[in-house]
Amino acid sequence: MRVMGETIVSPTRRQQVAILLGASLMLSLGMGMRQSLGLFMVPVTRDLGFSVSDFTFALALQNMMWGLTQPVAGAYADRYGSRPVLMGGAALYALGMAVMAFAQGRWSFTIGAGVMIGAAMSCVGSNLGMSACARAVSPASRSLVLGMTSAVGSLGTFFAAPMAQSLIASYGWQVAFIAFIAVAAAILPAAFFAGVVDKVHKPAARDANDASVPSLRAVLREAARHRGYVTMSFAFFVCGLQLVFLTTHLPTYLALCGQDPMLSAEALATIGGFNVIGCYVLGWLGGHYPKHILLGLVYVLRSMVLTAYFLSPATPATTLVFAAAMGLLWLGIAPLVMGLVAQMFGLRYLATLTGVSFFIHQIGSSLGAWGGGLVFDAFGNYDVAWRFGVVVGLVAGVAQMLTDDRPSHRRLRPALA
């Protein structure tokens, strides 16, 4: 069957299982390790002799590299297939971890953490993995399946953070990174199985005389004029700012409050555990209620939870309750964003269009990581940073709820139904 420039073959049950399990494992391992990098801030800066803002610059660069290369990786996967992109990213991820493990100074660490891991995440991160899952199932079950995939993909943080903190405390940060190299190697077979989607969803060559098959340039122009897509993308900026600020700076904040370093790992693990529930619930809700309304509510609720936590004393109890609440609101937005883009523009350029939105998300992530470090270096605390995050979160949430989720004009044409 050929639809809007794509050849779709009904997947067998075995192919669906391979795609969904492969993508879930890939997301779990890749995201779990990446979201644990904040645990390395204190020992790495102490041993390699650079500042907190230098460390957070590396993570900011990682987010920018991820964002800059995501549309390219998405376009390549849309045009030529997912498997080579996924497997190439998995190999680069392991290599980047090796560079970080044997870094001798600021610049070698920045190349590994910032350039290599950033580029690798554009291949093995949520965008291509979720795109593969979206293409493997029917529209009726898409939102729920994306939520389930995000839920399974969230388990990595639940295990990676405590493992990293235990290895750092017992053997040092280099050994923890070496362990991460071994974990990263397991992404390769997961990427291979997720790439089975190429057998059931093959990009078709575009006929220049076939007006029913849109060009990428035409779809991008249409997306740039779609109010719902533009609002969603800029609200996604705020999402990146809030989440990466937390994963990067929560360990340092808790250290300032005199808490045990293990509490940071426990908080990240709690976020990962409750994120499983949040992803599933938000995926289910996305199949029954307007996705743009749900996204806006998530941003508003996050801002309220941030306010409550930073206005309270940072104790183990308040920190774990905060982590649980944030976990429920963490990556559950992924199935909503992916489903919303598919609803607006279809599947043909799904990875590309979500990649463009994700680039804007990563600008926010970079600001959350590096900006938080600059604020800390300037003031010795995070008061200005978290207040800014709360205000922009509230604005983004309200704007997201007030926008629309209509399909694009091209999708509404009967000829393309």
Secondary structure as GFF3:
##gff-version 3
##sequence-region A 1 417
A	DSSP	beta_strand	2	3	.	.	.	ID=ss1
A	DSSP	beta_strand	6	8	.	.	.	ID=ss2
A	DSSP	alpha_helix	13	34	.	.	.	ID=ss3
A	DSSP	three_ten_helix	37	40	.	.	.	ID=ss4
A	DSSP	alpha_helix	41	48	.	.	.	ID=ss5
A	DSSP	alpha_helix	52	80	.	.	.	ID=ss6
A	DSSP	alpha_helix	83	101	.	.	.	ID=ss7
A	DSSP	alpha_helix	106	110	.	.	.	ID=ss8
A	DSSP	pi_helix	111	116	.	.	.	ID=ss9
A	DSSP	alpha_helix	117	124	.	.	.	ID=ss10
A	DSSP	alpha_helix	126	136	.	.	.	ID=ss11
A	DSSP	alpha_helix	139	153	.	.	.	ID=ss12
A	DSSP	alpha_helix	155	171	.	.	.	ID=ss13
A	DSSP	alpha_helix	173	185	.	.	.	ID=ss14
A	DSSP	alpha_helix	187	194	.	.	.	ID=ss15
A	DSSP	alpha_helix	197	200	.	.	.	ID=ss16
A	DSSP	beta_strand	201	203	.	.	.	ID=ss17
A	DSSP	alpha_helix	216	224	.	.	.	ID=ss18
A	DSSP	alpha_helix	227	256	.	.	.	ID=ss19
A	DSSP	alpha_helix	261	286	.	.	.	ID=ss20
A	DSSP	alpha_helix	291	310	.	.	.	ID=ss21
A	DSSP	alpha_helix	316	328	.	.	.	ID=ss22
A	DSSP	alpha_helix	333	345	.	.	.	ID=ss23
A	DSSP	alpha_helix	350	366	.	.	.	ID=ss24
A	DSSP	pi_helix	367	371	.	.	.	ID=ss25
A	DSSP	alpha_helix	372	379	.	.	.	ID=ss26
A	DSSP	alpha_helix	383	402	.	.	.	ID=ss27
A	DSSP	alpha_helix	409	412	.	.	.	ID=ss28
A	DSSP	three_ten_helix	414	416	.	.	.	ID=ss29
###
